[in-house]
Structures are given as structure tokens and as C-alpha cells.
Amino acid sequence: MQIEKDIRDSFFSGIYKVMKEDQNSVILTADHGAFYLTKISHDFSDRYINVGISEQNMVNVASGLALNGKSVYIYSINNFMILRALEQININLCAMNLNVNIVGTGAGFTYSTDGFTHHGLQDMAISMRLPNMQIYNSSDRINTYYMATEISIKPGPKYFRIEKGVLDDIYTTESELNDGFGVFNIDKNTKSVIISSGYMSHNSKKIAESLSSTNHKIGFIDIFKVKPINFSLINKVIKNIKNIIVIEENFYSGSLGELIALKLQNKPDTRFLHIAVAENIDFYYGNRDQLLKRHNLDINSLNQKVSIFLGILKFPR
């Protein structure tokens, strides 16, 4: 199996496979494109609808199609889907528990050059509150393709926060994806664990690998099934871990770290550090690395914060 290198193309190549096998599947877009989506629009033109820049209407159309037995995908930028069409998603999709897959790009600072209107820092927290909604956060092409081919075909409303561009592989095979999270470098000797999701999993994994040593082994967990999280399995993995660090590209409120911190209340001996984005509106325009550095989420800043927390290195004041 050849998986496309670009994250969006890996997802839509998976959707192409689904639509080829399932004549009942339909995709709608709010005038938002991707290379492989063009192939879908050409080969399945009778099941591809561009509704224009009208996300609220797109949700309404999708709910009508789903009520008539269709398996529906709707595609736009994260903020424009979740923030603009929230009422329609809440009532028409979630309350009705319809089989509609929301596919969004723009997690975190993906669209860094387009300003705060495009920064996906709130959408996950908002969608976490939606009843029946499942949430998946892609981190590489392998779990992204898996989301398209294996998860999207299951019933119920789902929100896929997919990345764009080419990223390094975190996973090697789809067999590692059944639990909704990936575990790396964790055994009985592991003292600390860094947990992350999406794009930030790449920086987090690098931090864990660079700081880990024979005296202080640091593991890493990538959570891509954000809601519902399989906490019973995760607790088995981290039950003897002394230090837990969550790093993410979201605002603190309603975040993955906030959810994990709540679950750790019955582990008083565990030390916890949460690193996320301060809830300030940033109108700065630049590339993603520049935005991450402005918010102290670049490799060097993360390295320093984690090192100080774990007492591995001491930095001058």
C-alpha cells in the first residue's frame, strides 16, 4: 500500500478508496480544495458538491443527506467549520447523532500567514463539548490514512483535524493505531512521559528522545483519538510514571492537557506540567515556526521548560 506523503492527500486518497467501494458516500466542500480532492471531484463528480463559502448551509445539506441514508463528508478550514457553524453542528448533526464526517484543516498555527481568524486554537475545546462527537487529530500520513479508511466509515458524527504538508512518520504500520494512541520508549524503567497530539507530537517526540538517558528515561505518547480517549488503557501505560508533561498547540482552556490533569487527580504522587498557548489574540503574521517561537512552543523553549521541570539541566536566570 502506497500512502501519499502530503497529509491532506493521504486523507483524501483514503476517502477516494472509501468512495470507490461505497456508492452511498458523498463529499461536500465549502470552496476549499486539496490536490487529491480534485481527483475525487473528477472521478466521482455526481457525489462531489461544492456548496461555496457557506459552512452553515453545508452542515444543513449534509444532515439532510445523512437522514436519507448517505455517508457524508464535509470539508473546510477548522475555524470556519466549528466556530461559524457551531449551532448547526450541535443541533443537526450531534443531537441527531448523524453519520457526518467533518474534515478540517488548520489546527493550531497551520495557517500562520493568514492571521488570528485562521488560527485553530479554540476549535478542539469547543468540539469537545458537543454530544456524540468523536474527535481525531492527525499527526502523520499513516494515522491520517487510517482515519479515512477505517474510522470515517464508522457511524456517528466525527471531527477530523488533519494537518497539511509533509511531516515525518511517527508510526510505521496501521497495526499500531487500534487504541487511538501510540506509545514510544515506555517500559518499567521510564520515569517521565511527554504526551502530545497532532503537529506538536513531532516536537514533543524529539524532546523526549533528546533528553532521555539511562539515568532518566523519557517516553512519549501521541494521542490521535482525542474524544473519547481510552483512559483505561492509557492509565495502564502511565500508572508508574512520576512525571507527566502535556504539550499542545491549543489554548489552555478545554484542552487535552486540562482533560488529562482532571484524570490525574487520583494520582497525587504524579508531577504534572502543561504547556500550551496563552489565551491572547496574536495578530502576528509569519510562518509556523515563527508563531511557535512567539508562544514558546519551539524546540528550544520546550527543551528548556521540560529540562527545568525534570531537573535534568539547570539554566541561568
N, C-alpha and C positions, 0 to 999 in steps of 0.2 A: 504494500500500500504506500503510495507516494502522497505525502501531505504537503500542501502549499506552504512556502516559507513565510509569507506575509500572514499576520494573524487574522485579519479580516477575510482574506482569501481562503485561509484554512477553514474558517467557519462556513463561509458561503459555498465552498466546494463540498462540505458536508451536507449543507442544505440542498445543494444540487442533487446529491445522491438520494436524499430523502424524497425530493420531489419527483425524481425519476422512478422511484419504487412506489410512491404513494400518489395516485392521481387525484386524491382528495385534498392535497396540500396547496395552500395559496400564500403568496407573499405580497405585502403592501409596503411601499416606501413613501416617506414624506419628502420626495425630491432629493433623497440622499443616496449617494452611489458608492460603489466599490467595483474593482476590476472584475471579480468573479460574478458579481451581481448582474453585470452586463450580459454575461453568458446565460444566466438564468432567464433574464428578460427576453433573450433571443430564442432560446430553446423551449421555454415554457411561457410564451407570450400570452396565452389565454389564462394563465394563472399568476400573472405578474401585473400589479396595479400601482401606478404612481399617482397618488392622490393629491400631489402638490404639497406646498408648505402649510399643512393643516393637520397637526398631530391629533388634536381633539376629535376631529372628524374621522381620522384614520382609525382611532380606537372604536368609535361608534360603528363604522363599517365592519371592522374586524369582529366585533361582538355579534353583529347580525350574521356574518358568515359562519362563526363558530356555533351559533344557535341552530344553524341549518346543517350542522354536522361536518363543517370544514375544519381542517387543521391549519391554523393561521399563524403567520409570522409578520410582525410589523417592525419597521426599521427606521431609525432616525438617530440624532445625537442625544446622548443621555439626558441632559438638562431639558431639552425640548420635549422629550417624551414624559419624563417623570414629573417635572415641575409644571409644565404647561398643561398637560393632560391628566393631572392627578385625579380630579373628580371623576372623569370618565373611566379611568383605570380602576379606581376604587369601587365604583358602583357597577359599571357594565362588565368588567372582567372578573374582579376579585370576589365581589359579593355573589356573583352568579357562578363563580368557580369554572370559568370557561377555558377551553383549550386554546389559549392565545399566547404566543411566544414574543415577548418584547425584546428586540435586539438593539442594543445601544452602543455607540462608540463615544469616547470622550471621558473615560474615567480619569479622575484626578486632573493633572495638568497636561493631558494628551494634546488638547487644542490650546497650547500655551500662547500662541501668537494671536489668538482671537479674543483674548481678554476674559474678564471675570464671568461674563454671560455664558461662556463655554466651559468653564472650569467645573468638572464633575466632582465636587467635594461634599455635596449635600444629598445627592440622589439616592445613595445607598441607605442612608439613615432614614429618609422618607419612605422608601420602598420596604424597609424592614417592618414598618408599622402596618403594612397592607395585609389583610386577612387572606389566607390561602396562597399568597405569593411566594414562590421559590426564587432564590437569588443565586446566580452563579457569576463568578469573577474570573475571567481568563488570565492565565499567566504565561502560557506558551502555546505554540501551534498544536501541540499534541493534545493537551486537555481542551483546547478550543474546538478542535475537530471532534473530539469525544462528546462535547456538549451538544454539538449539532447533530451528530448521527445517533447518539444513544440516549441523551437526556431530553432533547426537544420533542421527541416523539412520544414522550410520556404525557398523561393527561394533566390538566390544570394550568393556571396562569404561571408564567415563568419570566424572569427578567435576566437576560444575559448581558453582562457588562464586558464587551470584548475590546481588546486593545487593537491598535493599528500599527503597521510597520513590521519590521523583522526583529525578533528578540531571540536570545539564546534559548535552547531547550532546557527545561528543568526536569522534565520527565523523559523516559526512554521508550516506554510502551504504554498502551492503554490499559494494561492489566494492573497498573499502579493506581488507577483512578476510581475504583469502585466505592471507596469510603468517603469521597468528597474532599479528601485532603491527602497531601503527600508528606512522608516522614523521611528525614535525611540525617544521618550521623547521630542517631539516638540509640543508646544502649544503657546497660546498668552503670556505666562509668560517666554518663553525661550529667553535668551539673547544672547547665543552663540551656535554655531553648529560646530561639527567636521565632516568633510567629508572624506571618505576613500574608498578603494576598495581592493578586494582580501584578502590576508593573513593579511595585515595591518589593515583591518577592525576590527579584533579581539582586537588588542592592542588599537586601537582608541576608540572602544566602551567601553573598560574597563576604559580608561582615562576619557571619558565623564561621565561615571557612578560614578567614584570615586571622581571627582572634582565638580560634580553638587550638588547644595544645594538650600534651599528655597530662599536664597538671590541672588543666581546666578545659574539659571537653564541652564544646557548644554545639548543640543540634539545631535543626531548622525544620519548621513545619509550614507548608504552603496550604492555606485553606481556600479552595475554589468553590465549594458549596457553602455559601455564606448563610443561607437560610433554607431549611433548618440545618443547623450544624449538628453533627453526630458527636455530642459531648460525651456520651458514654464511652465511645471508642477513644476520643482524644484524652479523656481522663486516665485511661489505662496507659497511654503513652507518657503522660507528664506526671503521673502520680508521685514519683520520687524526685522530681526536678525541684531544685531550690530557688532558681531564678527564672522568671518568665518575662520576656520582653515582646511587646507587640508594636510593630512598625507598619504604618499605613498612610496612604495618600488621600485621606478624608479629614473632614472636620472632626474634632473630638466628640461632640455630642452625637449620640446614636450610632457610634462607630463599632467596628469589630472589637477594638480594644475595650470599649465600655462593656460590651456583652461578655467578653471573657473575664474581665475584672469581677463582674457580678457572679459568675460561676465559681470564681476562686475564693469567695467569701468563707467557704468552709475549709480552706487550706491556710490557716493563719501563719504557718511557718514558711510560706512561699513569698518571696520578694517579687514585686511586680513593677515594671516600667512600661509606660505607654508613650509612644512617640507618634504624633500625628500633626495635622495642620491647625495652627491657631485660627480662631474664628474671626478673622479680619478680611475685609474686602480688599483684594490686591488688584489694582488696575495696571500692573506692570505687564508689558508685552515683551516676550523673549522666547527662547527655546525651552524645552522641558528641563534640561539640566540647570539652566539659569533660575527657573522658578523653584526648583527643588532646593537649590542653594540658598535662595532668599528665605526659604522656610525651614532651613537647617535639616533638610532631608537628603542632602547629597552624601556621598560615601564618606568623606572626611568628617563631616558633622556627626553622622551616625556612628562612625567608628569611635569618635571621642566620647559621645554620650554613653554608648554601651560599655566602653572601656572603663569609664569612671564609675558607672553603676556596678560593674562587676569587680572593681578594684584590681583590674589587670594591669593598667598603666596609669601613671599619675601625670597630669598635665599642669603646667604653671598657671596660676590665676591671671 
